[in-house]
Each structure stands twice: as structure tokens, then as C-alpha cells.
Amino acid sequence: MVEPIPPITLPAATNPVQEGEWLQRNLHKWLDQEFLPEAINHTIAQRAAQIYVRQRMEDENDLGSLVLAIISEMQAFDFSQSFYSEFAVANAVSDILLDSLGIDRCCGQ
């Protein structure tokens, strides 16, 4: 029988605004490095960080729930000027957070 993947819980937020600023910088950097630097990348990173901060202020610590919130809310974002989608952005946020926690994201480990 296949075992479910256990949820990943972030430490409680002590300064969600500072976390959001950090996330925005790192996501913007990731977006610029993954394809080509585009002006819209700043706006994408800013919007994703806003969603993240609001979720953290509402005491959301579950990484899966944070990813779903970003996907859900970024669906209203106009990605027509970008290579990215709400799914790519949410996955990048997840990877950035996992890296910051020292969690290996390769191969389901």
C-alpha cells in the first residue's frame, strides 16, 4: 500500500511582512533566472507575496494550503505577458520555501 506524503508545516510566522518581502525577492529572482527577465516578473512576485502574507497572517502554516491559495488567487492574474502560470508560480513558491527549510524536494523525499 502506498503511504501518503505527510503534510509540511511551516514554523509559525513571527513577522509575515518580512517573510513576504523575502519571498518576493527570491521569487522575482527565480522568475528572472528561469526564463528571461521580464518587467511583469516583479508584479507576479509582488502579487504572490501578498497572497502568502495574508495567508500567514491568518495563521496558515500548511505548505499545501498555501500553494492552493496561491493557485486559486493567481487565476485572476493576467499572465498573457509572461511565460508563467499560476501553477508555475505556486510551485516555485513551494520550492523556495522547501529550500529555505532545508527540505530536499527531489524524488518525493
C-alpha positions, 0 to 999 in steps of 0.5 A: 500500500502506498503511504501518503506524503505527510503534510509540511508545516511551516514554523509559525510566522513571527513577522509575515511582512518580512517573510513576504518581502523575502519571498518576493525577492527570491521569487522575482529572482527565480522568475528572472533566472528561469526564463528571461527577465521580464518587467511583469516578473516583479508584479507576479512576485509582488502579487504572490507575496501578498497572497502568502502574507495574508495567508500567514497572517491568518495563521496558515502554516500548511505548505499545501494550503498555501500553494492552493491559495496561491493557485486559486488567487493567481487565476485572476492574474493576467499572465498573457505577458509572461511565460508563467502560470499560476501553477508555475508560480505556486510551485516555485513558491513551494520550492523556495520555501522547501529550500529555505527549510532545508527540505530536499524536494527531489524524488518525493523525499 
